[in-house]
Amino acid sequence: MFNPFRRTTPEEKERARLVALFANSRTTEGQLTDSDEKLLYFTYEVRGVTYHAAQDVSAIEGADPARFATLLGPVTVRYSTSNPANSMVLSQNWSGIERNETKGNRNNAEPNA
């Protein structure tokens, strides 16, 4: 049943932000610079401005920031065209880290045959 007085939880707000960002955004190249227990830190540039951002990925199913520490390097970043500081590298439906995961860490990369 719908309750008009129910407050939205922070997790629901973040989920809604990521869904809206996925639907109305552009992509650019960025760099995954660090990760810790919950956060991914990344940088990217839009129209000559460099942005440094962090994304809490603890609520994303299957996300393991400890594993991402081995994948530091190039990523794809989705950002809002109306507010480029609103960005993400990972959501439930999209990953900007995938290309780095499929290529493997540069230290462990195998030569192309």
C-alpha positions, 0 to 999 in steps of 0.5 A: 500500500502506498504511504505518502508519509514514508521517507525515502532511504539513502539507499533508495535515493542512490539507486534512483540517482544511478537509474536516472544517470544511466538513462540520461548521461554521456560517457567519457574515459576516466581513471580508477585511482583507488578503492577501499572497503566501500568506495571507488575513487576515480577521475575524469575530464569533461570540457577541460575540467578535471573531476575527482569523485568517489562512489559508494558501491556497497549497496550494489549486488556483487560489487567487491571494492577489494577486488577493484584495487587490482584493476586500477587504471582506465575506466569508462565514466557515465556523467550527467550532461547538466551536472558533470560532477554527478557521475558513476563507474558502476551500477546494478545494470552497467559497469565502466570497469568491465573493459578493464576486467576483460583485458586484465591487469596490465601487469598480468596481461597476456600478449595478443596471439 
